[in-house]
Amino acid sequence: MSVTESTFKSDRLLAELEAHICDVMTADELIPEEQAQRVATLVAERIWMTWGGQQIYVSKQQPHLQRRNEQIARAFDGDVDNLCRTFGLSRARIYAILKQQRGHRRR
């Protein structure tokens, strides 16, 4: 299913979510595409009914986050601006990560 075929054409997030759900369900051809599309639409509708009209924050908490933070600490040579550019983070976030990593090393 593509985003342009979505039931939620006017809502990009729901349209993409619906398309991703359908893609995952049909990837190994375990579920027929028609059934996967129906389930994807139902899931997107449930999300719309539950959280429609609200701002939703999706955390970047990923399994590799700790490794990234350790990488930042190892790469720190005093040039915070370079770390900001390299990792796409704000100065405040880099400083918070460095402080956190120093705390981990002391333990």
DOGU-984529 format. One record per residue (C-alpha): residue in three letters; x, y, z. Coordinates in pm, 1 decimal. Example, Ala and Ser with C-alpha at 12.3 -4.5 7.8 and 13.67 -1.06 7.14 Angstrom:
NODE,aa,c1,c2,c3
NODE,ala,1230.0,-450.0,780.0
NODE,ser,1367.0,-106.0,714.0
% end
This chain:
NODE,aa,c1,c2,c3
NODE,met,0.0,0.0,0.0
NODE,ser,130.3,343.9,-83.4
NODE,val,57.6,666.1,98.9
NODE,thr,-141.6,788.4,-203.4
NODE,glu,-375.7,487.1,-170.5
NODE,ser,-432.5,553.3,198.9
NODE,thr,-768.3,613.7,360.7
NODE,phe,-599.4,905.9,542.2
NODE,lys,-477.8,1112.0,243.7
NODE,ser,-522.4,1441.0,432.8
NODE,asp,-319.3,1321.5,734.0
NODE,arg,35.6,1235.3,634.6
NODE,leu,130.7,1066.8,963.1
NODE,leu,-167.4,831.1,957.5
NODE,ala,-124.9,766.2,584.7
NODE,glu,241.2,673.1,631.4
NODE,leu,161.6,464.9,938.0
NODE,glu,-107.4,277.8,747.5
NODE,ala,132.2,215.1,456.7
NODE,his,414.5,97.0,687.5
NODE,ile,186.1,-141.3,875.0
NODE,cys,66.0,-290.0,547.6
NODE,asp,423.0,-320.5,415.0
NODE,val,542.0,-500.6,728.6
NODE,met,247.8,-739.0,724.0
NODE,thr,294.5,-832.3,357.6
NODE,ala,677.0,-839.2,353.6
NODE,asp,709.5,-1216.1,396.0
NODE,glu,384.6,-1288.4,211.1
NODE,leu,239.5,-1443.8,525.7
NODE,ile,-71.7,-1228.0,509.9
NODE,pro,-266.1,-1154.1,190.3
NODE,glu,-237.1,-789.1,86.2
NODE,glu,-611.9,-723.9,105.0
NODE,gln,-623.5,-848.7,465.2
NODE,ala,-308.4,-653.4,556.4
NODE,gln,-458.9,-333.7,412.4
NODE,arg,-774.8,-382.3,617.5
NODE,val,-578.4,-439.1,939.9
NODE,ala,-351.4,-140.3,864.8
NODE,thr,-655.2,82.4,813.0
NODE,leu,-815.2,-40.6,1136.8
NODE,val,-495.7,26.9,1334.4
NODE,ala,-461.7,376.6,1183.7
NODE,glu,-830.4,445.9,1261.4
NODE,arg,-782.0,332.8,1622.2
NODE,ile,-481.2,563.8,1658.6
NODE,trp,-682.0,849.0,1506.0
NODE,met,-975.9,785.6,1744.2
NODE,thr,-747.4,758.3,2047.6
NODE,trp,-501.3,1041.4,1985.5
NODE,gly,-662.4,1251.4,1710.2
NODE,gly,-616.7,1624.1,1769.9
NODE,gln,-337.3,1574.5,2021.3
NODE,gln,30.8,1642.4,1984.4
NODE,ile,222.4,1318.6,2011.3
NODE,tyr,593.5,1299.6,2089.2
NODE,val,777.0,997.7,1955.4
NODE,ser,1100.3,953.8,2145.6
NODE,lys,1426.8,882.8,1969.7
NODE,gln,1497.5,616.3,2231.8
NODE,gln,1662.2,354.1,2020.0
NODE,pro,1872.2,50.3,2106.9
NODE,his,2181.8,222.5,1972.4
NODE,leu,2133.2,539.1,2180.4
NODE,gln,2376.3,427.9,2452.1
NODE,arg,2637.7,340.5,2189.7
NODE,arg,2589.0,682.6,2028.5
NODE,asn,2633.4,854.8,2364.0
NODE,glu,2952.1,657.5,2430.9
NODE,gln,3074.3,754.1,2084.0
NODE,ile,3011.5,1120.8,2163.4
NODE,ala,3207.7,1092.9,2489.0
NODE,arg,3500.4,923.3,2311.3
NODE,ala,3499.3,1180.5,2029.5
NODE,phe,3491.0,1478.9,2266.6
NODE,asp,3805.6,1684.9,2222.1
NODE,gly,3669.8,2014.8,2349.8
NODE,asp,3496.9,2105.7,2021.2
NODE,val,3128.5,2082.7,2111.2
NODE,asp,3019.4,2257.3,1791.2
NODE,asn,3179.8,1981.8,1583.9
NODE,leu,2994.4,1717.2,1787.5
NODE,cys,2668.2,1908.5,1733.2
NODE,arg,2720.8,1901.7,1356.2
NODE,thr,2838.9,1541.2,1349.8
NODE,phe,2554.8,1398.8,1558.6
NODE,gly,2279.4,1649.9,1472.9
NODE,leu,2223.5,1748.9,1835.6
NODE,ser,2203.6,2078.6,2022.6
NODE,arg,2486.6,2207.8,2242.7
NODE,ala,2268.7,2156.2,2550.3
NODE,arg,2206.8,1792.2,2455.6
NODE,ile,2577.9,1728.3,2389.8
NODE,tyr,2667.7,1876.5,2729.7
NODE,ala,2399.1,1664.0,2899.9
NODE,ile,2532.6,1349.1,2730.7
NODE,leu,2891.5,1431.5,2828.6
NODE,lys,2784.7,1488.8,3189.0
NODE,gln,2590.4,1160.8,3190.3
NODE,gln,2882.7,969.3,3040.6
NODE,arg,3126.0,1112.1,3298.3
NODE,gly,2888.5,987.0,3568.1
NODE,his,2884.8,638.5,3413.4
NODE,arg,3264.1,623.7,3405.5
NODE,arg,3293.8,714.6,3774.8
NODE,arg,3079.8,421.0,3882.0
% end
